[in-house]
Amino acid sequence: MPRSNKIYVHEKALAHLSRGLYRSPASALRELVSNAWDANARVVRIATNYPHFLQVSIEDNGDGFSKDEFKRLMAGNIGNSDKRPRNLTLINNRPVIGRLGIGMLGIAQICGSFRIMSSPKDGEPFAARVRLYDLMKERLDADDPEIVQSKQTGDQIDNQQFPITEIDVGEYTLEPYEPFTENKSGTRIIADDVHPTFSQSFRESLNAEGFEEPPLIWRKAVDVMAHVHSLQQLGDYWKLLWELSAACPIPYVSTDALPKALIKADDKRLQEYDFKVLVDSLELAKPIYLKGNPGGYTTFPIEEQERMIYGRKLRFHGYLAVQEGRQIKPDELRGIMIRIKNVAIGYYDPSMLDYKFNEGPRSRWLTGEIYIDEGLEDALNVDRDSFNRFHPQFRAVQQHIHKVLRGNVFPEVYQKIDERSVAKRDARSEARLSAFKEILAEATDGKVEIEPAEANVEFPILKRTGRKLKVQLPSEEALDTRKSQKQIAAAILTLYELSMLEKSSEAKRRRFSELLLRLFRSW
């Protein structure tokens, strides 16, 4: 039997990723928020130096970490293994989020260097300046010996020693530690060497045509965002607020933020985790609030599903909500979001996980969240913003959601559309009949009674007794015109017959013209 051989991945891949892992500043900050969650923090405070954006800081009141732990992390433990012990237990039954531990380097998308200070529950506190090298991609690709170093300590294969490659992505300098918090422990990161393009882009966004000053209450901020088609209209700062609020493991605006108690249980659980995220003193909550739609909502709670996929357990639950007759706003809220350990993976997917059927404008009415309670982490791409969509566990989630959409949600939506159409048609018909009776009453200066039409009656029949006029309309079956035109056709024929009661041809013509024009004005 042929001998199996090992496959190695070059460490340069991780070094590349550490410099360009996240799609937006919010994604990079999300990872630092997740670090704070795993450190048992109860409050995370992010400051952007609004409106100048020359510095970004993030501070938590978690467990912190010691100088020795920091040195080990910088000496090659980033990305080596799970950053937390497998038996770690967090407060309030929180699930552990972190895995690779490369989130700290992701802040390189915002700055060239940063300061970090941490006061641990156990161990020596520290402060350090971390500087990350520029132009890493070109230097990595060229195997620049200043940053790419090989050590002959790797495995030996076929009598050949294969080296381990270490990548020097930057440098740090320990600084004198000064207490920065009244809490016993915590961590603060200050990106004070912010990239000029970041600062400039955020400052320019404050002058965008659709920009509004963010209110001090998050519920009001959600209202502002719900009235724009896209967050692009509000600019980068609003987008940062929205993306962080959508991604972080924080509660909803309120327990009834969605109709029919869809998120009541999840909001209660998130509240019990006791975790808050503030940006520039504005406390965030999930940016969704669906209330007061005149057309109502179609909702479908996804009760907990459990599958065994190739011997690995998958558990998930969630909801789908359709805002009847009105597009979800902003656009970024449309589609389906998947959360692992309560943290968003990417953002809302408007393709509804590659749904194969064209539901037309109705697909723009839908939003939903899927909470993965167990599993699916192996389907995550390294950026933690997307999935391998051919992973069997992802396919299992996808197939279940598509089955629900095709078999339950959209059929109910179409049924409600038909019911609303019938109700609108009946209400419109009733209003038109009422207006028609008023025209007849004024024309005859008396009381009007409209009787049901008899089958196959082609022309209206008018009977006048004193000041009372009885009108029998022609039957719809006898009117050779489109269904939508039958009611107005019957009304016109009736007005014509009424006009014919005048004595002279001129009076008949004038009377019919007046009544017809009035009918059109009220129809």
C-alpha positions as CSV (number, residue, x, y, z in Angstrom):
1,M,0.0,0.0,0.0
2,P,1.5,3.4,-1.0
3,R,2.8,5.5,1.9
4,S,0.9,8.6,2.9
5,N,2.7,11.9,2.8
6,K,2.0,15.1,4.7
7,I,0.8,18.3,3.0
8,Y,2.2,21.6,4.4
9,V,0.8,25.1,4.0
10,H,3.3,27.9,3.9
11,E,3.1,30.4,6.8
12,K,3.2,33.2,4.3
13,A,-0.5,32.6,3.7
14,L,-1.4,33.6,7.2
15,A,0.9,36.6,7.0
16,H,-0.9,37.7,3.9
17,L,-4.3,37.3,5.6
18,S,-3.3,39.2,8.7
19,R,-2.8,42.3,6.6
20,G,-5.9,42.1,4.4
21,L,-8.3,39.7,6.2
22,Y,-11.3,41.9,6.7
23,R,-13.6,43.6,4.2
24,S,-14.2,46.8,6.2
25,P,-13.1,48.6,9.3
26,A,-16.2,47.3,11.1
27,S,-15.1,43.7,10.4
28,A,-11.7,44.3,11.9
29,L,-13.3,46.0,15.0
30,R,-15.8,43.1,15.2
31,E,-12.9,40.7,15.9
32,L,-11.6,42.9,18.7
33,V,-15.1,43.0,20.1
34,S,-15.2,39.2,20.0
35,N,-11.8,39.1,21.8
36,A,-13.4,41.2,24.5
37,W,-16.4,38.8,24.7
38,D,-14.0,35.9,25.2
39,A,-12.2,37.9,27.9
40,N,-15.5,38.1,29.9
41,A,-15.9,41.8,29.3
42,R,-19.2,43.3,30.0
43,V,-18.7,46.6,28.2
44,V,-16.7,47.5,25.1
45,R,-16.2,51.1,24.3
46,I,-15.1,52.2,20.8
47,A,-14.0,55.8,20.1
48,T,-13.5,57.0,16.6
49,N,-12.3,60.6,17.3
50,Y,-15.5,61.8,15.5
51,P,-15.5,64.1,13.5
52,H,-11.8,64.0,12.8
53,F,-11.1,60.3,12.7
54,L,-7.4,60.7,13.5
55,Q,-7.5,58.0,16.1
56,V,-9.5,54.9,16.9
57,S,-9.5,53.2,20.3
58,I,-11.3,50.1,21.7
59,E,-11.4,49.4,25.4
60,D,-13.0,46.6,27.4
61,N,-13.3,45.7,31.1
62,G,-12.6,42.0,30.5
63,D,-10.0,39.7,32.1
64,G,-7.1,41.2,30.2
65,F,-3.8,39.4,29.6
66,S,-0.3,39.6,31.0
67,K,3.0,40.7,29.6
68,D,4.2,37.1,29.3
69,E,1.0,36.1,27.4
70,F,1.5,39.1,25.1
71,K,5.1,38.1,24.4
72,R,4.1,34.5,23.6
73,L,1.4,35.8,21.2
74,M,3.9,38.0,19.4
75,A,6.5,35.3,19.3
76,G,4.6,33.1,16.9
77,N,1.4,31.9,18.6
78,I,-0.9,34.0,16.4
79,G,-2.7,31.5,14.2
80,N,-0.9,28.5,15.6
81,S,-3.9,27.1,17.4
82,D,-7.1,27.9,19.2
83,K,-6.4,31.0,21.2
84,R,-8.4,29.8,24.2
85,P,-8.2,26.6,26.2
86,R,-10.8,24.1,25.1
87,N,-12.2,23.8,28.6
88,L,-12.6,27.6,29.0
89,T,-15.8,28.6,30.6
90,L,-17.1,32.1,30.2
91,I,-19.4,34.1,32.4
92,N,-23.2,33.9,31.9
93,N,-22.9,30.7,29.8
94,R,-21.4,32.6,26.9
95,P,-20.1,30.4,24.1
96,V,-16.4,30.9,23.2
97,I,-16.1,32.8,19.9
98,G,-12.3,33.0,19.1
99,R,-10.3,30.5,17.2
100,L,-7.2,31.6,15.4
101,G,-6.4,34.8,17.4
102,I,-5.4,36.9,14.4
103,G,-8.0,39.6,15.1
104,M,-5.4,41.9,16.7
105,L,-3.4,42.2,13.5
106,G,-6.5,42.9,11.5
107,I,-6.5,46.4,12.9
108,A,-3.6,47.0,10.4
109,Q,-6.4,47.8,7.9
110,I,-7.0,51.0,9.9
111,C,-3.5,51.9,11.1
112,G,0.2,51.3,10.6
113,S,0.9,51.0,14.3
114,F,-1.0,50.9,17.6
115,R,-0.6,51.0,21.3
116,I,-1.9,48.2,23.5
117,M,-2.3,48.1,27.3
118,S,-3.7,45.4,29.4
119,S,-4.2,44.8,33.0
120,P,-4.8,41.1,33.7
121,K,-6.6,39.5,36.7
122,D,-3.5,37.5,37.1
123,G,0.0,38.4,36.0
124,E,2.0,41.5,35.2
125,P,0.2,44.3,33.3
126,F,2.0,45.8,30.3
127,A,1.9,48.5,27.6
128,A,3.5,48.1,24.2
129,R,3.8,49.9,20.9
130,V,3.1,47.5,17.9
131,R,4.2,48.5,14.4
132,L,3.2,46.5,11.4
133,Y,5.3,46.7,8.2
134,D,4.1,48.3,5.0
135,L,4.2,46.7,1.6
136,M,4.0,43.3,3.1
137,K,2.6,41.6,0.0
138,E,5.4,42.5,-2.3
139,R,8.1,41.6,0.3
140,L,6.4,38.3,1.1
141,D,6.2,37.4,-2.6
142,A,9.9,38.3,-3.0
143,D,10.9,36.2,0.1
144,D,12.5,39.3,1.5
145,P,15.1,37.8,4.0
146,E,14.4,40.6,6.5
147,I,10.9,39.3,7.1
148,V,10.9,35.7,5.8
149,Q,13.1,33.4,7.9
150,S,13.5,29.7,7.7
151,K,14.5,27.5,10.6
152,Q,15.7,23.9,10.1
153,T,13.4,22.5,12.7
154,G,10.7,21.1,10.5
155,D,9.8,17.5,9.7
156,Q,12.2,15.3,7.8
157,I,10.7,13.7,4.7
158,D,12.6,11.3,2.4
159,N,15.8,12.1,4.3
160,Q,15.3,15.8,3.5
161,Q,14.9,18.3,6.3
162,F,12.0,20.7,5.6
163,P,12.3,24.0,7.3
164,I,9.7,25.9,9.3
165,T,9.1,29.4,7.9
166,E,8.5,32.2,10.2
167,I,7.2,35.6,9.0
168,D,8.3,38.8,10.6
169,V,5.2,41.0,10.1
170,G,6.2,43.8,12.4
171,E,7.8,44.7,15.7
172,Y,6.8,45.8,19.2
173,T,8.4,47.8,22.0
174,L,7.4,47.5,25.6
175,E,6.6,50.8,27.3
176,P,6.1,51.9,30.9
177,Y,2.7,50.8,32.0
178,E,0.3,53.3,33.4
179,P,-3.2,52.4,34.8
180,F,-5.8,53.3,32.2
181,T,-9.0,52.1,33.8
182,E,-10.8,52.1,37.1
183,N,-11.6,48.4,36.6
184,K,-9.4,45.8,38.1
185,S,-8.7,44.4,34.6
186,G,-9.2,45.2,31.0
187,T,-7.5,45.9,27.6
188,R,-7.2,49.0,25.6
189,I,-6.0,49.3,22.0
190,I,-5.3,52.8,20.5
191,A,-4.8,53.1,16.8
192,D,-3.1,56.5,16.8
193,D,-1.3,56.0,13.4
194,V,-4.5,55.9,11.4
195,H,-4.1,55.5,7.6
196,P,-4.9,58.9,5.9
197,T,-7.3,57.3,3.5
198,F,-9.4,56.0,6.4
199,S,-9.5,59.4,8.1
200,Q,-10.2,61.3,4.8
201,S,-13.0,58.9,3.7
202,F,-14.8,59.2,7.0
203,R,-14.5,63.0,7.1
204,E,-15.7,63.3,3.6
205,S,-18.7,61.1,4.4
206,L,-19.9,63.7,6.9
207,N,-20.5,66.0,4.0
208,A,-22.5,63.5,2.0
209,E,-25.8,64.8,0.7
210,G,-27.8,62.4,2.8
211,F,-25.7,62.7,6.0
212,E,-27.5,63.2,9.3
213,E,-26.0,63.8,12.7
214,P,-26.4,60.5,14.5
215,P,-28.9,60.8,17.4
216,L,-27.9,60.0,21.0
217,I,-30.5,57.2,21.2
218,W,-29.9,54.1,19.1
219,R,-33.7,53.5,18.5
220,K,-33.8,56.9,16.7
221,A,-30.7,56.0,14.7
222,V,-32.4,52.8,13.5
223,D,-35.3,55.0,12.3
224,V,-32.9,57.1,10.3
225,M,-31.4,54.1,8.7
226,A,-34.8,52.6,7.9
227,H,-35.7,55.5,5.7
228,V,-32.8,55.3,3.3
229,H,-32.5,52.8,0.4
230,S,-28.8,52.2,1.2
231,L,-26.4,53.1,3.9
232,Q,-24.2,54.6,1.2
233,Q,-26.6,57.6,1.3
234,L,-25.6,58.2,4.9
235,G,-21.8,57.7,4.5
236,D,-19.0,55.6,6.0
237,Y,-19.6,56.6,9.6
238,W,-23.2,55.5,9.6
239,K,-22.1,52.3,7.8
240,L,-19.6,51.6,10.5
241,L,-22.3,52.0,13.2
242,W,-24.7,49.7,11.3
243,E,-22.2,47.0,10.5
244,L,-20.9,46.8,14.0
245,S,-24.5,46.7,15.4
246,A,-25.4,44.0,13.0
247,A,-22.3,41.9,13.6
248,C,-21.8,42.0,17.4
249,P,-23.4,39.6,19.9
250,I,-25.6,42.2,21.4
251,P,-29.4,42.4,22.1
252,Y,-32.1,43.8,19.9
253,V,-33.6,47.3,20.2
254,S,-36.5,45.8,22.1
255,T,-38.0,42.3,22.7
256,D,-40.8,43.2,20.2
257,A,-38.4,44.5,17.5
258,L,-39.9,42.0,15.1
259,P,-43.6,41.0,14.9
260,K,-45.2,37.9,16.6
261,A,-42.4,37.6,19.2
262,L,-40.0,36.2,16.6
263,I,-36.9,37.2,18.5
264,K,-38.2,37.2,22.1
265,A,-36.3,34.1,23.2
266,D,-33.0,35.2,21.5
267,D,-33.2,38.7,22.8
268,K,-33.7,37.3,26.4
269,R,-30.7,35.1,25.9
270,L,-28.6,38.0,24.6
271,Q,-29.7,40.2,27.4
272,E,-28.6,37.5,29.9
273,Y,-25.1,37.5,28.5
274,D,-24.7,41.0,29.8
275,F,-22.6,42.4,27.0
276,K,-22.7,46.0,25.7
277,V,-20.9,47.7,22.8
278,L,-20.7,51.5,22.7
279,V,-19.4,53.6,19.8
280,D,-18.7,57.2,20.7
281,S,-20.9,56.8,23.8
282,L,-23.8,55.5,21.6
283,E,-24.9,52.1,22.9
284,L,-25.6,49.8,20.0
285,A,-28.3,47.2,19.5
286,K,-29.2,45.1,16.5
287,P,-30.3,47.5,13.7
288,I,-33.7,46.0,12.9
289,Y,-37.1,47.2,13.9
290,L,-40.1,46.0,11.9
291,K,-43.3,47.6,13.1
292,G,-46.3,49.4,11.7
293,N,-46.3,48.2,8.1
294,P,-49.8,48.8,6.7
295,G,-49.6,45.5,4.7
296,G,-48.6,43.5,7.7
297,Y,-46.0,40.8,7.9
298,T,-45.6,37.1,7.0
299,T,-43.4,35.5,9.6
300,F,-41.9,32.0,9.9
301,P,-40.1,31.0,13.1
302,I,-37.5,28.3,12.4
303,E,-37.6,26.0,15.4
304,E,-34.4,24.3,16.5
305,Q,-33.2,21.9,13.8
306,E,-30.7,19.1,14.5
307,R,-28.8,17.1,12.0
308,M,-25.9,14.7,12.0
309,I,-23.8,15.5,8.9
310,Y,-21.0,13.0,8.3
311,G,-20.8,12.3,12.0
312,R,-20.7,16.0,13.1
313,K,-23.7,17.6,14.8
314,L,-25.4,20.6,13.4
315,R,-28.0,22.6,15.3
316,F,-29.6,25.9,14.3
317,H,-32.7,28.0,14.7
318,G,-33.9,31.4,13.5
319,Y,-36.7,33.2,11.7
320,L,-37.8,34.6,8.4
321,A,-39.9,37.8,8.1
322,V,-41.5,39.3,5.1
323,Q,-42.7,43.0,5.1
324,E,-45.7,42.7,2.9
325,G,-45.8,45.1,0.0
326,R,-42.9,47.2,1.1
327,Q,-39.2,46.8,0.5
328,I,-36.9,46.3,3.5
329,K,-34.8,49.4,4.2
330,P,-31.9,49.9,4.1
331,D,-30.9,47.5,1.4
332,E,-28.2,46.1,3.7
333,L,-30.9,44.6,5.9
334,R,-32.4,42.5,3.0
335,G,-31.7,38.8,2.9
336,I,-30.6,36.2,5.4
337,M,-27.8,36.6,7.9
338,I,-26.1,33.6,9.5
339,R,-24.7,33.9,13.0
340,I,-22.2,31.6,14.6
341,K,-21.8,31.9,18.4
342,N,-24.2,35.0,18.0
343,V,-21.6,36.8,15.8
344,A,-22.6,37.7,12.2
345,I,-20.7,35.9,9.4
346,G,-20.5,38.6,6.8
347,Y,-23.7,40.5,6.4
348,Y,-27.2,39.9,5.2
349,D,-27.2,37.8,2.0
350,P,-29.7,39.2,-0.5
351,S,-29.4,36.0,-2.6
352,M,-31.1,34.2,0.3
353,L,-28.2,31.6,0.4
354,D,-28.3,31.2,-3.4
355,Y,-32.1,30.6,-3.6
356,K,-32.8,29.3,-7.1
357,F,-36.3,30.7,-7.7
358,N,-37.1,34.2,-8.9
359,E,-39.7,35.7,-6.5
360,G,-39.5,39.2,-8.2
361,P,-39.9,42.2,-5.9
362,R,-41.1,40.0,-3.1
363,S,-37.5,38.9,-2.4
364,R,-36.8,42.5,-1.5
365,W,-39.4,42.3,1.3
366,L,-37.6,39.6,3.2
367,T,-35.1,39.6,6.1
368,G,-34.1,36.8,8.4
369,E,-31.4,35.5,10.8
370,I,-30.2,32.0,11.3
371,Y,-28.4,31.2,14.7
372,I,-26.0,28.3,14.5
373,D,-26.1,26.7,17.9
374,E,-23.6,24.0,17.1
375,G,-21.5,23.2,14.0
376,L,-20.7,25.0,10.7
377,E,-17.5,26.5,12.0
378,D,-15.5,24.2,9.7
379,A,-17.4,25.8,6.8
380,L,-16.0,29.2,7.7
381,N,-13.5,30.8,5.4
382,V,-10.5,32.3,7.2
383,D,-11.8,35.8,6.9
384,R,-14.8,34.8,9.1
385,D,-16.9,36.8,6.7
386,S,-17.9,34.1,4.3
387,F,-18.5,30.3,3.9
388,N,-17.4,27.5,1.8
389,R,-20.8,27.1,0.2
390,F,-20.1,23.5,-0.7
391,H,-19.4,22.4,2.8
392,P,-21.9,19.7,3.7
393,Q,-23.1,21.5,6.9
394,F,-23.6,24.8,5.0
395,R,-25.5,22.8,2.3
396,A,-27.8,21.3,5.0
397,V,-28.6,24.8,6.4
398,Q,-29.1,26.1,2.9
399,Q,-31.4,23.3,1.8
400,H,-33.6,23.7,4.9
401,I,-34.0,27.4,4.4
402,H,-34.8,27.0,0.7
403,K,-37.4,24.4,1.6
404,V,-39.1,26.7,4.0
405,L,-38.9,29.6,1.6
406,R,-40.4,27.6,-1.3
407,G,-42.9,25.6,0.7
408,N,-44.1,27.9,3.4
409,V,-43.0,31.5,3.3
410,F,-43.6,32.6,-0.3
411,P,-46.8,30.6,-0.8
412,E,-48.2,32.4,2.2
413,V,-47.0,35.7,0.8
414,Y,-48.7,35.0,-2.5
415,Q,-51.9,34.0,-0.8
416,K,-51.9,37.2,1.2
417,I,-51.3,39.2,-2.0
418,D,-54.3,37.6,-3.6
419,E,-56.4,38.3,-0.5
420,R,-55.3,41.9,-0.4
421,S,-56.1,42.2,-4.1
422,V,-59.6,40.9,-3.7
423,A,-60.1,43.1,-0.6
424,K,-58.9,46.2,-2.5
425,R,-61.0,45.4,-5.5
426,D,-64.1,44.9,-3.3
427,A,-63.4,48.1,-1.4
428,R,-62.8,50.1,-4.6
429,S,-66.0,48.7,-6.1
430,E,-68.0,49.6,-3.0
431,A,-66.6,53.1,-3.0
432,R,-67.4,53.6,-6.7
433,L,-70.9,52.3,-6.2
434,S,-71.4,54.7,-3.3
435,A,-70.2,57.6,-5.4
436,F,-72.4,56.5,-8.3
437,K,-75.5,56.5,-6.0
438,E,-74.7,60.1,-4.9
439,I,-74.5,61.2,-8.5
440,L,-77.9,59.6,-9.2
441,A,-79.4,61.1,-6.0
442,E,-78.3,64.6,-6.9
443,A,-79.4,64.2,-10.5
444,T,-83.0,63.1,-9.5
445,D,-83.2,65.1,-6.3
446,G,-84.5,62.1,-4.5
447,K,-83.7,58.8,-2.9
448,V,-81.9,56.1,-5.0
449,E,-82.2,52.4,-4.6
450,I,-80.0,50.0,-6.6
451,E,-81.3,46.5,-7.0
452,P,-79.4,43.4,-7.8
453,A,-79.1,42.7,-11.5
454,E,-81.0,39.8,-13.0
455,A,-79.2,37.3,-15.3
456,N,-78.6,38.3,-18.9
457,V,-80.2,41.8,-18.5
458,E,-78.3,43.9,-21.1
459,F,-79.5,47.3,-20.2
460,P,-80.3,49.1,-17.0
461,I,-83.9,49.4,-15.9
462,L,-85.0,52.7,-14.2
463,K,-88.3,52.9,-12.3
464,R,-89.3,56.2,-10.7
465,T,-92.0,56.5,-8.0
466,G,-92.4,60.0,-6.7
467,R,-89.0,61.1,-5.5
468,K,-87.6,57.5,-5.3
469,L,-85.6,56.0,-8.1
470,K,-85.1,52.3,-8.4
471,V,-82.2,51.2,-10.6
472,Q,-81.6,47.7,-11.8
473,L,-78.1,47.5,-13.3
474,P,-77.3,45.3,-16.3
475,S,-75.8,41.9,-15.4
476,E,-72.0,41.6,-15.7
477,E,-72.4,38.5,-17.8
478,A,-74.3,40.5,-20.4
479,L,-71.7,43.2,-20.8
480,D,-69.3,42.3,-23.5
481,T,-66.2,44.0,-22.1
482,R,-63.2,43.3,-19.8
483,K,-64.0,42.4,-16.2
484,S,-62.2,45.5,-14.9
485,Q,-64.4,47.7,-17.0
486,K,-67.8,46.1,-16.3
487,Q,-68.7,48.3,-13.4
488,I,-68.0,51.6,-15.2
489,A,-69.8,50.3,-18.3
490,A,-72.9,49.6,-16.3
491,A,-72.7,53.1,-14.7
492,I,-72.4,54.8,-18.1
493,L,-75.3,52.9,-19.5
494,T,-77.4,53.9,-16.5
495,L,-76.5,57.5,-16.8
496,Y,-77.4,57.4,-20.5
497,E,-80.8,55.9,-19.7
498,L,-81.4,58.6,-17.1
499,S,-80.4,61.3,-19.6
500,M,-83.0,59.9,-22.1
501,L,-85.8,60.9,-19.7
502,E,-85.1,64.5,-20.6
503,K,-87.6,66.1,-23.1
504,S,-85.4,67.6,-25.9
505,S,-82.4,66.2,-27.7
506,E,-80.3,69.1,-26.6
507,A,-81.3,68.5,-22.9
508,K,-80.6,64.8,-23.2
509,R,-77.1,65.5,-24.7
510,R,-76.3,68.1,-22.1
511,R,-77.5,66.0,-19.2
512,F,-75.6,62.9,-20.3
513,S,-72.4,65.0,-20.8
514,E,-72.7,66.5,-17.3
515,L,-73.4,63.2,-15.6
516,L,-70.6,61.4,-17.5
517,L,-68.0,63.9,-16.6
518,R,-69.0,63.9,-13.0
519,L,-68.8,60.1,-13.0
520,F,-65.2,60.2,-14.3
521,R,-64.2,62.8,-11.6
522,S,-65.4,60.6,-8.8
523,W,-64.4,57.2,-10.2
